[in-house]
């Protein structure tokens, strides 16, 4: 038989039908199940076959596992990124709040110092907050948020927790201008706390510097001496700290010494000031008791 005829015959050859093949497969499957259930002889065959089949399972499942793992990683990265941004914002907010709390704590400390100092003074005080600062060489003026509406008037002494700051220069309804003791136009009567020597401290026009221009070269004064208000002049009650002597230079050819002092008040750091009302009212010595004058006859009688 020629080769072409054999190939054609094999090509068109037909085997058992599909139903027959299915029936044979079902019978074999049932036989294998029965044999496995009644005898463990197929365990070795199953183990051997699993050695070759299990890697195929992993290979088949590998793409889906990789896709699932990549999806989880992307989701986790996105979640972590969002959490990181949220935590960073919360951290910034907490830091801002801490800064505010720190500022409030310092303000509380300053106000407590002012309050304690006001009790020590024994006089009526009004705490005012700073609004503006004008520190030109020709004038040292600060503006506070209390004015005539609160009873503030011109020439009232102004202090902080450490000493004299200045006096009210101009009182407006809702604010007041305070002339600092360093203003070149300001002068305050003082005395040396050590020996009671009286003099006048004048503003130098420079921050944190006073001048004592009216003391002779042989005056009993030395660096470190504390200057306090003398009470003369009627503006500043007696006994408030004003400044500390930091330099004393005698000038042989001039009648007065060159003396400078550093203010006790923190003029460049204050946020709150105390406006003071003095309760020291002079008592007239010629006043007679009311009980006596009530029984005296009129002058014309």
C-alpha positions as CSV (number, residue, x, y, z in Angstrom):
1,X,0.0,0.0,0.0
2,X,1.4,3.3,-1.0
3,X,2.4,5.8,1.8
4,X,-0.1,8.4,0.7
5,X,-3.0,5.9,1.0
6,X,-1.9,4.8,4.5
7,X,-1.7,8.4,5.7
8,X,-5.2,9.2,4.3
9,X,-6.6,6.0,5.9
10,X,-5.1,6.9,9.3
11,X,-6.4,10.5,9.1
12,X,-10.0,9.4,8.5
13,X,-9.9,6.4,10.9
14,X,-12.4,6.7,13.7
15,X,-12.1,5.2,17.2
16,X,-14.6,4.6,20.0
17,X,-17.4,7.1,20.4
18,X,-17.2,10.0,22.9
19,X,-19.9,8.4,25.0
20,X,-17.9,5.1,25.2
21,X,-14.8,7.0,26.2
22,X,-16.8,8.9,28.9
23,X,-18.2,5.7,30.3
24,X,-14.8,4.1,30.5
25,X,-13.4,7.1,32.3
26,X,-16.3,7.1,34.8
27,X,-15.8,3.4,35.5
28,X,-12.1,3.8,36.0
29,X,-12.6,6.7,38.3
30,X,-15.1,4.7,40.4
31,X,-12.7,1.8,40.5
32,X,-9.9,4.0,41.7
33,X,-12.0,5.6,44.4
34,X,-13.1,2.2,45.7
35,X,-9.6,0.9,45.6
36,X,-8.3,4.0,47.5
37,X,-11.0,3.7,50.1
38,X,-10.4,0.0,50.8
39,X,-6.6,-0.2,50.4
40,X,-3.7,2.3,51.1
41,X,-1.7,0.9,48.2
42,X,-2.3,4.0,46.1
43,X,-0.8,6.3,48.7
44,X,2.7,5.9,47.3
45,X,1.5,6.5,43.8
46,X,-0.3,9.7,45.0
47,X,2.8,10.9,46.8
48,X,4.9,10.3,43.7
49,X,2.4,12.1,41.4
50,X,2.1,15.0,43.9
51,X,5.9,15.5,43.6
52,X,5.4,16.5,40.0
53,X,1.9,18.0,40.2
54,X,2.4,20.4,43.2
55,X,5.0,22.6,41.5
56,X,2.5,23.0,38.6
57,X,-0.1,24.2,41.1
58,X,2.3,26.8,42.4
59,X,3.3,27.9,38.9
60,X,-0.4,28.2,38.0
61,X,-1.1,30.2,41.2
62,X,2.0,32.3,40.9
63,X,0.6,35.1,38.6
64,X,-2.5,35.6,40.7
65,X,-0.4,35.5,43.9
66,X,2.0,38.1,42.5
67,X,-0.8,40.3,41.4
68,X,-2.5,40.1,44.8
69,X,0.8,40.8,46.6
70,X,1.5,43.8,44.4
71,X,-2.0,45.1,45.0
72,X,-1.6,44.7,48.7
73,X,1.8,46.5,48.6
74,X,0.4,49.4,46.6
75,X,-2.6,49.6,49.0
76,X,-0.3,49.5,52.0
77,X,2.0,52.1,50.6
78,X,-1.0,54.4,49.8
79,X,-2.3,53.9,53.3
80,X,1.0,54.5,54.9
81,X,1.5,57.6,52.9
82,X,-1.9,59.0,54.0
83,X,-1.1,58.1,57.6
84,X,2.3,59.7,57.4
85,X,0.8,62.9,56.0
86,X,-1.9,62.9,58.6
87,X,0.6,62.3,61.4
88,X,2.9,65.1,60.0
89,X,0.0,67.5,60.1
90,X,-1.0,66.5,63.6
91,X,2.7,66.9,64.7
92,X,2.8,70.4,63.2
93,X,-0.4,71.3,64.9
94,X,0.8,69.9,68.3
95,X,4.1,71.8,67.9
96,X,2.1,75.0,67.2
97,X,-0.1,74.4,70.2
98,X,3.0,73.7,72.4
99,X,4.5,77.0,71.2
100,X,1.3,78.8,72.2
101,X,1.2,77.0,75.5
102,X,4.8,78.0,76.1
103,X,3.9,81.6,75.3
104,X,0.9,81.5,77.6
105,X,3.0,80.0,80.4
106,X,5.6,82.8,80.1
107,X,2.8,85.4,80.0
108,X,1.3,83.8,83.1
109,X,4.7,84.0,84.8
110,X,5.0,87.7,83.9
111,X,1.4,88.5,85.1
112,X,2.0,86.6,88.3
113,X,5.2,88.6,88.9
114,X,3.3,91.8,88.2
115,X,0.5,90.8,90.6
116,X,2.9,89.8,93.3
117,X,4.8,93.1,92.9
118,X,1.5,95.1,93.0
119,X,0.7,93.5,96.4
120,X,4.2,94.4,97.6
121,X,3.7,98.0,96.5
122,X,0.5,98.3,98.5
123,X,-1.0,100.7,95.9
124,X,-3.7,100.5,93.3
125,X,-2.4,99.3,90.0
126,X,-3.8,98.7,86.5
127,X,-2.1,96.1,84.2
128,X,-1.9,97.3,80.6
129,X,-0.7,95.5,77.5
130,X,1.8,96.9,75.1
131,X,0.4,98.0,71.7
132,X,3.3,99.8,69.9
133,X,6.9,100.9,70.5
134,X,8.6,104.1,69.3
135,X,12.3,103.9,70.1
136,X,13.7,106.8,68.0
137,X,16.9,108.5,69.4
138,X,14.9,111.6,70.0
139,X,12.1,109.9,72.0
140,X,11.3,106.7,73.7
141,X,7.5,106.2,73.7
142,X,5.4,103.1,74.1
143,X,1.7,102.8,73.7
144,X,-0.5,100.6,76.0
145,X,-4.2,99.6,75.7
146,X,-5.5,101.4,78.7
147,X,-6.6,105.1,78.7
148,X,-8.9,107.6,80.4
149,X,-11.8,105.2,80.1
150,X,-10.0,103.2,82.8
151,X,-9.1,106.3,84.9
152,X,-5.6,106.7,83.5
153,X,-4.3,110.3,83.6
154,X,-1.2,112.2,82.7
155,X,2.0,111.9,84.8
156,X,1.0,108.6,86.4
157,X,4.0,106.4,87.2
158,X,4.4,103.2,85.2
159,X,6.3,100.2,86.5
160,X,7.1,96.6,85.6
161,X,7.9,93.7,88.0
162,X,11.5,95.0,88.4
163,X,11.3,98.8,88.6
164,X,10.2,102.1,87.2
165,X,9.5,102.2,83.4
166,X,8.4,105.8,83.0
167,X,5.2,107.9,83.3
168,X,2.1,108.5,81.3
169,X,2.9,111.2,78.7
170,X,-0.5,111.4,77.0
171,X,-3.8,109.7,78.1
172,X,-6.4,109.0,75.4
173,X,-9.8,107.3,75.8
174,X,-8.7,103.8,74.8
175,X,-4.9,104.0,75.0
176,X,-2.1,105.9,76.6
177,X,1.4,106.9,75.6
178,X,4.2,106.1,78.1
179,X,7.4,108.1,78.1
180,X,10.2,105.8,79.2
181,X,12.9,106.9,81.7
182,X,15.5,106.5,78.9
183,X,13.8,109.2,76.8
184,X,16.2,112.2,76.5
185,X,13.4,114.5,77.7
186,X,12.7,112.6,80.8
187,X,14.1,113.2,84.3
188,X,13.3,111.5,87.5
189,X,14.4,112.4,91.0
190,X,16.3,109.6,92.6
191,X,18.4,108.8,95.7
192,X,21.2,106.4,96.3
193,X,19.8,103.6,98.4
194,X,23.1,103.1,100.3
195,X,23.5,106.6,101.7
196,X,20.4,108.6,100.7
197,X,22.3,110.9,98.3
198,X,19.7,112.8,96.2
199,X,20.2,113.5,92.5
200,X,18.3,113.4,89.2
201,X,18.6,110.6,86.6
202,X,18.1,111.8,83.0
203,X,17.3,109.7,79.9
204,X,20.3,109.2,77.5
205,X,18.3,108.5,74.4
206,X,19.9,105.1,74.3
207,X,18.2,101.8,75.3
208,X,18.9,100.7,78.9
209,X,21.1,103.7,79.8
210,X,20.6,106.6,82.2
211,X,22.8,109.6,82.9
212,X,23.4,111.3,86.3
213,X,24.7,114.7,85.2
214,X,24.4,116.7,88.4
215,X,26.8,114.9,90.8
216,X,30.3,116.3,91.6
217,X,33.4,114.2,91.1
218,X,33.8,113.7,94.8
219,X,30.2,112.4,95.3
220,X,29.8,109.3,97.5
221,X,28.6,107.0,94.8
222,X,30.1,103.8,93.2
223,X,29.3,101.1,90.7
224,X,26.6,98.7,92.0
225,X,24.7,101.3,94.0
226,X,21.0,101.1,93.7
227,X,19.0,104.2,92.8
228,X,15.4,104.4,94.0
229,X,12.7,107.1,93.6
230,X,13.1,109.8,96.1
231,X,9.5,110.9,96.1
232,X,10.4,114.5,95.2
233,X,8.5,116.1,92.4
234,X,5.2,114.5,93.2
235,X,5.1,112.1,90.3
236,X,6.8,109.0,91.5
237,X,6.2,107.7,95.1
238,X,9.2,107.1,97.2
239,X,11.1,103.7,97.2
240,X,10.7,102.3,93.7
241,X,13.8,100.8,92.1
242,X,15.0,102.9,89.2
243,X,18.5,101.9,88.1
244,X,21.9,100.5,89.2
245,X,25.1,102.5,88.8
246,X,27.4,100.8,86.3
247,X,30.1,103.5,85.6
248,X,31.6,106.4,87.5
249,X,34.2,108.6,85.9
250,X,35.4,111.7,87.7
251,X,36.4,114.6,85.4
252,X,39.1,116.8,87.1
253,X,38.6,119.8,84.7
254,X,34.8,119.7,85.0
255,X,32.5,120.3,88.1
256,X,30.4,117.2,87.5
257,X,31.4,113.5,87.1
258,X,30.4,111.3,84.2
259,X,28.0,108.7,85.8
260,X,25.8,106.2,83.9
261,X,23.3,103.7,85.2
262,X,21.3,100.7,83.9
263,X,17.5,100.8,84.4
264,X,16.1,98.1,86.7
265,X,13.1,97.7,84.5
266,X,13.2,95.4,81.5
267,X,12.4,98.2,79.0
268,X,13.0,96.2,75.9
269,X,11.3,93.0,77.0
270,X,8.0,94.1,78.6
271,X,4.6,93.0,77.2
272,X,2.6,94.1,80.3
273,X,3.1,97.2,82.4
274,X,1.6,98.5,85.7
275,X,0.0,101.9,85.8
276,X,0.1,103.0,89.5
277,X,-2.2,105.1,91.6
278,X,-0.5,106.2,94.8
279,X,-2.6,106.0,98.0
280,X,-0.3,108.1,100.0
281,X,-2.4,111.2,100.5
282,X,-0.8,113.9,102.6
283,X,-2.6,114.6,105.9
284,X,-2.9,118.3,106.7
285,X,-1.5,118.9,110.2
286,X,-3.8,121.9,110.9
287,X,-7.1,120.0,110.4
288,X,-9.1,119.9,113.6
289,X,-11.3,116.9,114.6
290,X,-14.8,117.0,113.4
291,X,-16.2,116.6,117.0
292,X,-14.5,119.8,118.1
293,X,-15.5,122.0,115.1
294,X,-19.1,120.8,115.4
295,X,-19.5,122.4,118.9
296,X,-17.5,125.6,118.1
297,X,-19.6,128.7,117.4
298,X,-19.4,130.4,114.1
299,X,-16.5,132.8,113.5
300,X,-18.7,135.9,113.4
301,X,-20.1,135.1,116.9
